[in-house]
Amino acid sequence: METIRPSSDLRNHYNEISRQCHEERNPVIITVNGRGDTAIMGLQDYYQMKSELELLRTLAEAEDDAMNGRVAPMQNTFDDIRKSLLERKSNEV
């Protein structure tokens, strides 16, 4: 569950907010004039959230491809990957 703190706490209690984000792994919502303005989270949680979002986008695109008939036999994909790897290898030599 996130914590709500005024923007002045960023200046006056940054270390406490940072510790809270890292130890409790919950975001802190910063308010300005009583309204939500910014969310703060630990960097590890940010990177994890970003990775999960990318995965969800990829899955949504794949689902859309399948629903719209943009599919090919799996063997074709493996063949394309193999061909690409072999071309890379021959270019390195």
ZATI-319553 format. One record per atom (N, C-alpha, C): chain; residue number from 1; atom name; x, y, z. Coordinates in steps of 0.02 Angstrom, whole numbers. Atoms other than C-alpha are relative to their C-alpha. Layout:
// residues N
{rec A,NUM,CA,{X,Y,Z}};
...
This chain:
// residues 93
{rec A,1,N,{42,-60,0}};
{rec A,1,CA,{0,0,0}};
{rec A,1,C,{44,62,0}};
{rec A,2,N,{-41,-60,4}};
{rec A,2,CA,{70,169,-48}};
{rec A,2,C,{-12,47,59}};
{rec A,3,N,{3,-51,-51}};
{rec A,3,CA,{104,309,74}};
{rec A,3,C,{-7,67,-35}};
{rec A,4,N,{9,-66,29}};
{rec A,4,CA,{52,488,40}};
{rec A,4,C,{36,50,44}};
{rec A,5,N,{-40,-48,-37}};
{rec A,5,CA,{171,627,89}};
{rec A,5,C,{0,66,-38}};
{rec A,6,N,{-4,-66,34}};
{rec A,6,CA,{180,815,53}};
{rec A,6,C,{68,10,-32}};
{rec A,7,N,{-62,-13,36}};
{rec A,7,CA,{312,881,-65}};
{rec A,7,C,{56,26,45}};
{rec A,8,N,{-51,-25,-46}};
{rec A,8,CA,{402,967,78}};
{rec A,8,C,{40,-57,32}};
{rec A,9,N,{-35,57,-29}};
{rec A,9,CA,{447,793,145}};
{rec A,9,C,{58,-23,-44}};
{rec A,10,N,{-56,17,43}};
{rec A,10,CA,{557,766,-7}};
{rec A,10,C,{63,37,21}};
{rec A,11,N,{-57,-42,-20}};
{rec A,11,CA,{669,906,51}};
{rec A,11,C,{20,-16,73}};
{rec A,12,N,{-14,7,-72}};
{rec A,12,CA,{654,875,238}};
{rec A,12,C,{10,-72,24}};
{rec A,13,N,{-3,70,-23}};
{rec A,13,CA,{642,684,248}};
{rec A,13,C,{16,-48,-57}};
{rec A,14,N,{-15,42,58}};
{rec A,14,CA,{718,615,88}};
{rec A,14,C,{25,-69,20}};
{rec A,15,N,{-29,65,-19}};
{rec A,15,CA,{819,478,174}};
{rec A,15,C,{-54,-48,26}};
{rec A,16,N,{55,41,-26}};
{rec A,16,CA,{663,415,263}};
{rec A,16,C,{-44,-26,-57}};
{rec A,17,N,{41,20,57}};
{rec A,17,CA,{563,412,101}};
{rec A,17,C,{37,-52,-41}};
{rec A,18,N,{-40,48,38}};
{rec A,18,CA,{704,323,9}};
{rec A,18,C,{2,-68,34}};
{rec A,19,N,{-1,62,-38}};
{rec A,19,CA,{720,194,146}};
{rec A,19,C,{-67,-36,-5}};
{rec A,20,N,{67,29,4}};
{rec A,20,CA,{533,165,144}};
{rec A,20,C,{-12,-33,-68}};
{rec A,21,N,{9,28,67}};
{rec A,21,CA,{532,138,-44}};
{rec A,21,C,{39,-65,-9}};
{rec A,22,N,{-42,59,8}};
{rec A,22,CA,{673,12,-34}};
{rec A,22,C,{-18,-57,47}};
{rec A,23,N,{13,53,-49}};
{rec A,23,CA,{629,-82,125}};
{rec A,23,C,{-70,-28,-6}};
{rec A,24,N,{70,23,3}};
{rec A,24,CA,{440,-89,108}};
{rec A,24,C,{-21,-17,-72}};
{rec A,25,N,{13,12,71}};
{rec A,25,CA,{446,-94,-83}};
{rec A,25,C,{-70,23,-22}};
{rec A,26,N,{63,-31,19}};
{rec A,26,CA,{292,15,-94}};
{rec A,26,C,{14,71,-23}};
{rec A,27,N,{-11,-68,23}};
{rec A,27,CA,{278,179,-189}};
{rec A,27,C,{-22,51,52}};
{rec A,28,N,{20,-57,-41}};
{rec A,28,CA,{265,346,-101}};
{rec A,28,C,{-29,52,-47}};
{rec A,29,N,{33,-51,41}};
{rec A,29,CA,{142,471,-175}};
{rec A,29,C,{16,68,32}};
{rec A,30,N,{-17,-67,-22}};
{rec A,30,CA,{200,651,-162}};
{rec A,30,C,{-56,47,-22}};
{rec A,31,N,{54,-47,16}};
{rec A,31,CA,{66,785,-153}};
{rec A,31,C,{27,72,-4}};
{rec A,32,N,{-13,-72,5}};
{rec A,32,CA,{73,968,-203}};
{rec A,32,C,{-68,33,9}};
{rec A,33,N,{63,-34,-17}};
{rec A,33,CA,{-62,1078,-128}};
{rec A,33,C,{-56,-50,12}};
{rec A,34,N,{50,49,-18}};
{rec A,34,CA,{-152,922,-66}};
{rec A,34,C,{-22,-47,-55}};
{rec A,35,N,{18,43,56}};
{rec A,35,CA,{-162,837,-236}};
{rec A,35,C,{59,-43,-20}};
{rec A,36,N,{-53,45,23}};
{rec A,36,CA,{-64,687,-298}};
{rec A,36,C,{36,29,-59}};
{rec A,37,N,{-40,-30,52}};
{rec A,37,CA,{79,743,-407}};
{rec A,37,C,{52,-48,-28}};
{rec A,38,N,{-57,41,20}};
{rec A,38,CA,{221,616,-412}};
{rec A,38,C,{-1,-65,39}};
{rec A,39,N,{-9,64,-34}};
{rec A,39,CA,{251,433,-370}};
{rec A,39,C,{74,-15,2}};
{rec A,40,N,{-70,18,-8}};
{rec A,40,CA,{419,379,-302}};
{rec A,40,C,{4,-74,18}};
{rec A,41,N,{-10,71,-15}};
{rec A,41,CA,{480,200,-300}};
{rec A,41,C,{74,-16,-4}};
{rec A,42,N,{-69,23,3}};
{rec A,42,CA,{642,106,-278}};
{rec A,42,C,{19,-16,-72}};
{rec A,43,N,{-23,11,68}};
{rec A,43,CA,{747,87,-435}};
{rec A,43,C,{-11,-72,-22}};
{rec A,44,N,{10,71,17}};
{rec A,44,CA,{738,-104,-430}};
{rec A,44,C,{-73,-13,-18}};
{rec A,45,N,{71,9,15}};
{rec A,45,CA,{548,-97,-424}};
{rec A,45,C,{-19,34,-66}};
{rec A,46,N,{13,-35,63}};
{rec A,46,CA,{547,29,-567}};
{rec A,46,C,{21,-44,-59}};
{rec A,47,N,{-23,42,55}};
{rec A,47,CA,{652,-84,-678}};
{rec A,47,C,{-43,-63,-8}};
{rec A,48,N,{43,59,5}};
{rec A,48,CA,{545,-234,-635}};
{rec A,48,C,{-67,17,-32}};
{rec A,49,N,{64,-22,28}};
{rec A,49,CA,{385,-139,-674}};
{rec A,49,C,{8,13,-75}};
{rec A,50,N,{-12,-15,70}};
{rec A,50,CA,{460,-79,-838}};
{rec A,50,C,{6,-64,-41}};
{rec A,51,N,{-8,64,35}};
{rec A,51,CA,{509,-257,-888}};
{rec A,51,C,{-67,-36,-6}};
{rec A,52,N,{65,32,2}};
{rec A,52,CA,{337,-324,-843}};
{rec A,52,C,{-46,34,-50}};
{rec A,53,N,{40,-37,48}};
{rec A,53,CA,{254,-188,-945}};
{rec A,53,C,{19,-18,-72}};
{rec A,54,N,{-24,20,67}};
{rec A,54,CA,{362,-231,-1097}};
{rec A,54,C,{-24,-70,-17}};
{rec A,55,N,{24,68,12}};
{rec A,55,CA,{317,-414,-1077}};
{rec A,55,C,{-75,0,-15}};
{rec A,56,N,{72,-4,13}};
{rec A,56,CA,{131,-372,-1069}};
{rec A,56,C,{-15,28,-69}};
{rec A,57,N,{9,-28,67}};
{rec A,57,CA,{146,-265,-1226}};
{rec A,57,C,{15,-53,-53}};
{rec A,58,N,{-19,53,47}};
{rec A,58,CA,{234,-408,-1316}};
{rec A,58,C,{-54,-53,-4}};
{rec A,59,N,{53,50,-2}};
{rec A,59,CA,{101,-532,-1261}};
{rec A,59,C,{-63,26,-34}};
{rec A,60,N,{59,-29,32}};
{rec A,60,CA,{-38,-414,-1317}};
{rec A,60,C,{8,1,-76}};
{rec A,61,N,{-14,-1,72}};
{rec A,61,CA,{44,-395,-1488}};
{rec A,61,C,{-6,-71,-28}};
{rec A,62,N,{3,69,22}};
{rec A,62,CA,{62,-584,-1502}};
{rec A,62,C,{-72,-25,-3}};
{rec A,63,N,{71,20,-1}};
{rec A,63,CA,{-120,-610,-1454}};
{rec A,63,C,{-37,31,-59}};
{rec A,64,N,{31,-34,57}};
{rec A,64,CA,{-173,-481,-1584}};
{rec A,64,C,{20,-34,-65}};
{rec A,65,N,{-23,35,60}};
{rec A,65,CA,{-66,-569,-1715}};
{rec A,65,C,{-38,-65,-9}};
{rec A,66,N,{35,65,4}};
{rec A,66,CA,{-146,-737,-1674}};
{rec A,66,C,{-74,10,-18}};
{rec A,67,N,{71,-12,13}};
{rec A,67,CA,{-323,-665,-1675}};
{rec A,67,C,{-12,23,-72}};
{rec A,68,N,{7,-27,68}};
{rec A,68,CA,{-293,-583,-1845}};
{rec A,68,C,{34,-44,-52}};
{rec A,69,N,{-27,48,48}};
{rec A,69,CA,{-214,-735,-1926}};
{rec A,69,C,{71,13,-22}};
{rec A,70,N,{-70,-14,18}};
{rec A,70,CA,{-37,-664,-1931}};
{rec A,70,C,{45,-49,37}};
{rec A,71,N,{-39,53,-32}};
{rec A,71,CA,{42,-829,-1882}};
{rec A,71,C,{34,-41,-54}};
{rec A,72,N,{-37,44,46}};
{rec A,72,CA,{165,-949,-1962}};
{rec A,72,C,{20,-62,40}};
{rec A,73,N,{-23,60,-36}};
{rec A,73,CA,{221,-1125,-1921}};
{rec A,73,C,{63,15,41}};
{rec A,74,N,{-57,-11,-44}};
{rec A,74,CA,{346,-1128,-1778}};
{rec A,74,C,{66,-18,-33}};
{rec A,75,N,{-61,21,33}};
{rec A,75,CA,{472,-1217,-1886}};
{rec A,75,C,{28,56,-43}};
{rec A,76,N,{-24,-57,40}};
{rec A,76,CA,{480,-1064,-2000}};
{rec A,76,C,{39,49,43}};
{rec A,77,N,{-34,-46,-46}};
{rec A,77,CA,{528,-957,-1851}};
{rec A,77,C,{68,-26,19}};
{rec A,78,N,{-65,30,-17}};
{rec A,78,CA,{664,-1078,-1797}};
{rec A,78,C,{48,3,-59}};
{rec A,79,N,{-42,-3,59}};
{rec A,79,CA,{729,-1085,-1975}};
{rec A,79,C,{28,71,-11}};
{rec A,80,N,{-22,-70,7}};
{rec A,80,CA,{735,-894,-1983}};
{rec A,80,C,{54,18,51}};
{rec A,81,N,{-49,-13,-53}};
{rec A,81,CA,{829,-885,-1817}};
{rec A,81,C,{66,-33,-17}};
{rec A,82,N,{-60,38,18}};
{rec A,82,CA,{952,-1019,-1872}};
{rec A,82,C,{37,35,-57}};
{rec A,83,N,{-30,-34,57}};
{rec A,83,CA,{982,-929,-2038}};
{rec A,83,C,{33,65,21}};
{rec A,84,N,{-28,-63,-25}};
{rec A,84,CA,{1010,-763,-1949}};
{rec A,84,C,{64,-11,39}};
{rec A,85,N,{-59,16,-40}};
{rec A,85,CA,{1134,-841,-1828}};
{rec A,85,C,{58,-21,-45}};
{rec A,86,N,{-52,22,46}};
{rec A,86,CA,{1229,-924,-1969}};
{rec A,86,C,{28,58,-40}};
{rec A,87,N,{-24,-59,37}};
{rec A,87,CA,{1238,-760,-2066}};
{rec A,87,C,{44,43,44}};
{rec A,88,N,{-42,-39,-47}};
{rec A,88,CA,{1304,-670,-1912}};
{rec A,88,C,{68,-32,9}};
{rec A,89,N,{-62,37,-10}};
{rec A,89,CA,{1434,-804,-1885}};
{rec A,89,C,{46,8,-60}};
{rec A,90,N,{-41,-5,60}};
{rec A,90,CA,{1493,-796,-2066}};
{rec A,90,C,{27,72,-9}};
{rec A,91,N,{-23,-69,4}};
{rec A,91,CA,{1505,-605,-2055}};
{rec A,91,C,{54,16,50}};
{rec A,92,N,{-51,-11,-51}};
{rec A,92,CA,{1614,-616,-1900}};
{rec A,92,C,{68,-25,-21}};
{rec A,93,N,{-63,31,22}};
{rec A,93,CA,{1746,-719,-1988}};
{rec A,93,C,{36,43,-49}};
